[in-house]
Amino acid sequence: MRSERRPLSAETSEFARARVSAEEGLRTQQAHAARTVAVHAHDVDDLRGLLAMLGLEAGTSV
């Protein structure tokens, strides 16, 4: 069975825009959370542990 490309419908492109917007919002929240944790961490080990609890990685640029 061969798959043919069809143009995006208005509904599909609206969904795609909503998904991109949600992903951008998530990245913004994660960056804000990482900065907040960095300000309040006692040391590097504390920072890494707190970021891990939030599901974030140390060393990621924010």
Chimera marker file (.cmm) of the C-alpha trace (Angstrom):
<marker_set name="trace">
<marker id="1" x="0.000" y="0.000" z="0.000" r="1" g="1" b="0" radius="0.5"/>
<marker id="2" x="1.435" y="3.344" z="-1.025" r="1" g="1" b="0" radius="0.5"/>
<marker id="3" x="1.019" y="6.429" z="1.091" r="1" g="1" b="0" radius="0.5"/>
<marker id="4" x="0.296" y="9.629" z="-0.763" r="1" g="1" b="0" radius="0.5"/>
<marker id="5" x="1.014" y="13.055" z="0.629" r="1" g="1" b="0" radius="0.5"/>
<marker id="6" x="-2.048" y="15.183" z="1.009" r="1" g="1" b="0" radius="0.5"/>
<marker id="7" x="-2.097" y="18.901" z="1.731" r="1" g="1" b="0" radius="0.5"/>
<marker id="8" x="-2.651" y="19.836" z="5.353" r="1" g="1" b="0" radius="0.5"/>
<marker id="9" x="-6.221" y="20.633" z="6.181" r="1" g="1" b="0" radius="0.5"/>
<marker id="10" x="-7.060" y="23.700" z="8.251" r="1" g="1" b="0" radius="0.5"/>
<marker id="11" x="-7.737" y="21.417" z="11.231" r="1" g="1" b="0" radius="0.5"/>
<marker id="12" x="-4.407" y="19.623" z="10.880" r="1" g="1" b="0" radius="0.5"/>
<marker id="13" x="-2.402" y="22.816" z="10.538" r="1" g="1" b="0" radius="0.5"/>
<marker id="14" x="-4.234" y="24.322" z="13.531" r="1" g="1" b="0" radius="0.5"/>
<marker id="15" x="-3.275" y="21.258" z="15.561" r="1" g="1" b="0" radius="0.5"/>
<marker id="16" x="0.342" y="21.560" z="14.406" r="1" g="1" b="0" radius="0.5"/>
<marker id="17" x="0.442" y="25.232" z="15.431" r="1" g="1" b="0" radius="0.5"/>
<marker id="18" x="-1.074" y="24.393" z="18.826" r="1" g="1" b="0" radius="0.5"/>
<marker id="19" x="1.491" y="21.654" z="19.357" r="1" g="1" b="0" radius="0.5"/>
<marker id="20" x="4.412" y="23.952" z="18.494" r="1" g="1" b="0" radius="0.5"/>
<marker id="21" x="3.000" y="26.592" z="20.823" r="1" g="1" b="0" radius="0.5"/>
<marker id="22" x="2.660" y="24.057" z="23.647" r="1" g="1" b="0" radius="0.5"/>
<marker id="23" x="6.233" y="22.842" z="23.132" r="1" g="1" b="0" radius="0.5"/>
<marker id="24" x="7.548" y="26.413" z="23.211" r="1" g="1" b="0" radius="0.5"/>
<marker id="25" x="5.587" y="27.049" z="26.414" r="1" g="1" b="0" radius="0.5"/>
<marker id="26" x="7.028" y="23.916" z="27.985" r="1" g="1" b="0" radius="0.5"/>
<marker id="27" x="10.587" y="24.954" z="27.104" r="1" g="1" b="0" radius="0.5"/>
<marker id="28" x="9.943" y="28.389" z="28.613" r="1" g="1" b="0" radius="0.5"/>
<marker id="29" x="8.608" y="26.847" z="31.833" r="1" g="1" b="0" radius="0.5"/>
<marker id="30" x="11.546" y="24.448" z="32.039" r="1" g="1" b="0" radius="0.5"/>
<marker id="31" x="14.041" y="27.274" z="31.569" r="1" g="1" b="0" radius="0.5"/>
<marker id="32" x="12.324" y="29.344" z="34.260" r="1" g="1" b="0" radius="0.5"/>
<marker id="33" x="12.289" y="26.371" z="36.639" r="1" g="1" b="0" radius="0.5"/>
<marker id="34" x="15.987" y="25.672" z="36.011" r="1" g="1" b="0" radius="0.5"/>
<marker id="35" x="16.912" y="29.303" z="36.708" r="1" g="1" b="0" radius="0.5"/>
<marker id="36" x="14.839" y="29.342" z="39.890" r="1" g="1" b="0" radius="0.5"/>
<marker id="37" x="16.450" y="26.116" z="41.107" r="1" g="1" b="0" radius="0.5"/>
<marker id="38" x="19.923" y="27.444" z="40.252" r="1" g="1" b="0" radius="0.5"/>
<marker id="39" x="19.345" y="30.555" z="42.366" r="1" g="1" b="0" radius="0.5"/>
<marker id="40" x="18.257" y="28.522" z="45.402" r="1" g="1" b="0" radius="0.5"/>
<marker id="41" x="20.627" y="25.539" z="45.165" r="1" g="1" b="0" radius="0.5"/>
<marker id="42" x="23.286" y="25.304" z="47.862" r="1" g="1" b="0" radius="0.5"/>
<marker id="43" x="25.923" y="23.731" z="45.638" r="1" g="1" b="0" radius="0.5"/>
<marker id="44" x="26.387" y="21.845" z="42.375" r="1" g="1" b="0" radius="0.5"/>
<marker id="45" x="25.237" y="18.514" z="43.812" r="1" g="1" b="0" radius="0.5"/>
<marker id="46" x="22.114" y="20.151" z="45.219" r="1" g="1" b="0" radius="0.5"/>
<marker id="47" x="21.447" y="21.761" z="41.850" r="1" g="1" b="0" radius="0.5"/>
<marker id="48" x="21.800" y="18.476" z="39.982" r="1" g="1" b="0" radius="0.5"/>
<marker id="49" x="19.548" y="16.662" z="42.444" r="1" g="1" b="0" radius="0.5"/>
<marker id="50" x="16.840" y="19.308" z="42.302" r="1" g="1" b="0" radius="0.5"/>
<marker id="51" x="16.946" y="19.452" z="38.494" r="1" g="1" b="0" radius="0.5"/>
<marker id="52" x="16.679" y="15.660" z="38.369" r="1" g="1" b="0" radius="0.5"/>
<marker id="53" x="13.585" y="15.816" z="40.604" r="1" g="1" b="0" radius="0.5"/>
<marker id="54" x="12.011" y="18.147" z="38.059" r="1" g="1" b="0" radius="0.5"/>
<marker id="55" x="13.014" y="15.925" z="35.161" r="1" g="1" b="0" radius="0.5"/>
<marker id="56" x="15.490" y="18.504" z="33.875" r="1" g="1" b="0" radius="0.5"/>
<marker id="57" x="19.122" y="17.959" z="32.969" r="1" g="1" b="0" radius="0.5"/>
<marker id="58" x="22.106" y="19.818" z="34.369" r="1" g="1" b="0" radius="0.5"/>
<marker id="59" x="24.244" y="21.505" z="31.747" r="1" g="1" b="0" radius="0.5"/>
<marker id="60" x="21.367" y="22.422" z="29.469" r="1" g="1" b="0" radius="0.5"/>
<marker id="61" x="21.535" y="26.022" z="28.376" r="1" g="1" b="0" radius="0.5"/>
<marker id="62" x="18.706" y="28.173" z="29.682" r="1" g="1" b="0" radius="0.5"/>
<link id1="1" id2="2" r="1" g="1" b="0" radius="0.2"/>
<link id1="2" id2="3" r="1" g="1" b="0" radius="0.2"/>
<link id1="3" id2="4" r="1" g="1" b="0" radius="0.2"/>
<link id1="4" id2="5" r="1" g="1" b="0" radius="0.2"/>
<link id1="5" id2="6" r="1" g="1" b="0" radius="0.2"/>
<link id1="6" id2="7" r="1" g="1" b="0" radius="0.2"/>
<link id1="7" id2="8" r="1" g="1" b="0" radius="0.2"/>
<link id1="8" id2="9" r="1" g="1" b="0" radius="0.2"/>
<link id1="9" id2="10" r="1" g="1" b="0" radius="0.2"/>
<link id1="10" id2="11" r="1" g="1" b="0" radius="0.2"/>
<link id1="11" id2="12" r="1" g="1" b="0" radius="0.2"/>
<link id1="12" id2="13" r="1" g="1" b="0" radius="0.2"/>
<link id1="13" id2="14" r="1" g="1" b="0" radius="0.2"/>
<link id1="14" id2="15" r="1" g="1" b="0" radius="0.2"/>
<link id1="15" id2="16" r="1" g="1" b="0" radius="0.2"/>
<link id1="16" id2="17" r="1" g="1" b="0" radius="0.2"/>
<link id1="17" id2="18" r="1" g="1" b="0" radius="0.2"/>
<link id1="18" id2="19" r="1" g="1" b="0" radius="0.2"/>
<link id1="19" id2="20" r="1" g="1" b="0" radius="0.2"/>
<link id1="20" id2="21" r="1" g="1" b="0" radius="0.2"/>
<link id1="21" id2="22" r="1" g="1" b="0" radius="0.2"/>
<link id1="22" id2="23" r="1" g="1" b="0" radius="0.2"/>
<link id1="23" id2="24" r="1" g="1" b="0" radius="0.2"/>
<link id1="24" id2="25" r="1" g="1" b="0" radius="0.2"/>
<link id1="25" id2="26" r="1" g="1" b="0" radius="0.2"/>
<link id1="26" id2="27" r="1" g="1" b="0" radius="0.2"/>
<link id1="27" id2="28" r="1" g="1" b="0" radius="0.2"/>
<link id1="28" id2="29" r="1" g="1" b="0" radius="0.2"/>
<link id1="29" id2="30" r="1" g="1" b="0" radius="0.2"/>
<link id1="30" id2="31" r="1" g="1" b="0" radius="0.2"/>
<link id1="31" id2="32" r="1" g="1" b="0" radius="0.2"/>
<link id1="32" id2="33" r="1" g="1" b="0" radius="0.2"/>
<link id1="33" id2="34" r="1" g="1" b="0" radius="0.2"/>
<link id1="34" id2="35" r="1" g="1" b="0" radius="0.2"/>
<link id1="35" id2="36" r="1" g="1" b="0" radius="0.2"/>
<link id1="36" id2="37" r="1" g="1" b="0" radius="0.2"/>
<link id1="37" id2="38" r="1" g="1" b="0" radius="0.2"/>
<link id1="38" id2="39" r="1" g="1" b="0" radius="0.2"/>
<link id1="39" id2="40" r="1" g="1" b="0" radius="0.2"/>
<link id1="40" id2="41" r="1" g="1" b="0" radius="0.2"/>
<link id1="41" id2="42" r="1" g="1" b="0" radius="0.2"/>
<link id1="42" id2="43" r="1" g="1" b="0" radius="0.2"/>
<link id1="43" id2="44" r="1" g="1" b="0" radius="0.2"/>
<link id1="44" id2="45" r="1" g="1" b="0" radius="0.2"/>
<link id1="45" id2="46" r="1" g="1" b="0" radius="0.2"/>
<link id1="46" id2="47" r="1" g="1" b="0" radius="0.2"/>
<link id1="47" id2="48" r="1" g="1" b="0" radius="0.2"/>
<link id1="48" id2="49" r="1" g="1" b="0" radius="0.2"/>
<link id1="49" id2="50" r="1" g="1" b="0" radius="0.2"/>
<link id1="50" id2="51" r="1" g="1" b="0" radius="0.2"/>
<link id1="51" id2="52" r="1" g="1" b="0" radius="0.2"/>
<link id1="52" id2="53" r="1" g="1" b="0" radius="0.2"/>
<link id1="53" id2="54" r="1" g="1" b="0" radius="0.2"/>
<link id1="54" id2="55" r="1" g="1" b="0" radius="0.2"/>
<link id1="55" id2="56" r="1" g="1" b="0" radius="0.2"/>
<link id1="56" id2="57" r="1" g="1" b="0" radius="0.2"/>
<link id1="57" id2="58" r="1" g="1" b="0" radius="0.2"/>
<link id1="58" id2="59" r="1" g="1" b="0" radius="0.2"/>
<link id1="59" id2="60" r="1" g="1" b="0" radius="0.2"/>
<link id1="60" id2="61" r="1" g="1" b="0" radius="0.2"/>
<link id1="61" id2="62" r="1" g="1" b="0" radius="0.2"/>
</marker_set>
